[in-house]
């Protein structure tokens, strides 16, 4: 057995943060037009599955995991003719 200290265990939030940051790429743009071009190039290079996953990550905080099929209800009102 070695006497070396083991690394401290990571908390769940630290693990999630490390997983999120693993794929990040920092790009510095000199103008808004250049930043827009970089953003468009990033999403064009993404697979359809990656785009859909990103869309789901944006949707979920607003509507929750279980409200995938929520839709507007139709409303019908009968108005008597005059």
C-alpha positions in Angstrom: 0.0 0.0 0.0 1.2 3.5 -0.8 1.0 6.4 1.6 0.1 8.9 -1.1 -3.1 10.7 -0.6 -5.9 9.9 -3.0 -7.7 12.6 -4.8 -10.8 14.0 -3.0 -14.1 12.7 -4.3 -16.0 15.0 -6.6 -19.4 16.2 -5.7 -22.3 15.5 -8.2 -22.3 19.2 -9.2 -18.6 19.1 -9.9 -19.0 16.0 -12.0 -21.8 17.7 -14.1 -19.7 20.8 -14.5 -16.7 18.8 -15.7 -18.9 16.9 -18.2 -20.4 20.1 -19.6 -17.1 21.8 -20.0 -15.4 18.8 -21.6 -16.6 19.8 -25.1 -16.3 23.5 -24.9 -14.2 25.4 -27.3 -13.3 29.1 -26.7 -13.2 31.2 -29.9 -12.4 34.9 -29.8 -14.0 37.1 -32.4 -13.0 40.6 -33.4 -16.5 41.7 -34.4 -20.1 40.7 -34.1 -20.2 39.6 -37.7 -17.2 37.3 -37.1 -18.9 35.9 -34.0 -22.1 35.2 -36.0 -20.1 33.4 -38.7 -18.4 31.2 -36.0 -21.7 30.4 -34.5 -23.2 29.5 -37.9 -20.2 27.3 -38.8 -20.4 25.5 -35.4 -24.1 24.6 -35.9 -23.6 23.7 -39.6 -20.8 21.2 -38.5 -23.0 19.7 -35.8 -24.9 16.5 -36.5 -28.7 16.6 -36.5 -28.7 14.6 -33.3 -26.4 17.2 -31.6 -28.7 20.0 -32.8 -31.8 18.2 -31.5 -30.0 17.5 -28.2 -29.1 21.2 -27.8 -32.7 22.2 -28.6 -34.0 19.8 -25.9 -31.6 21.2 -23.4 -33.0 24.7 -24.1 -36.6 23.5 -24.0 -36.4 21.4 -20.8 -35.9 24.3 -18.2 -39.1 26.0 -19.5 -41.4 23.1 -19.9 -39.9 20.3 -17.8 -39.1 16.7 -18.8 -42.6 15.4 -18.8 -44.4 18.0 -20.9 -43.2 16.9 -24.3 -46.6 16.5 -25.7 -48.3 19.6 -24.2 -50.2 21.5 -26.8 -52.8 24.2 -27.0 -56.3 23.0 -26.6 -58.9 23.7 -29.2 -61.8 25.8 -28.1 -65.2 25.9 -29.8 -67.9 28.3 -28.9 -71.3 28.2 -30.4 -72.8 31.6 -31.0 -76.5 31.9 -31.8 -77.2 33.5 -35.2 -79.2 36.7 -35.1 
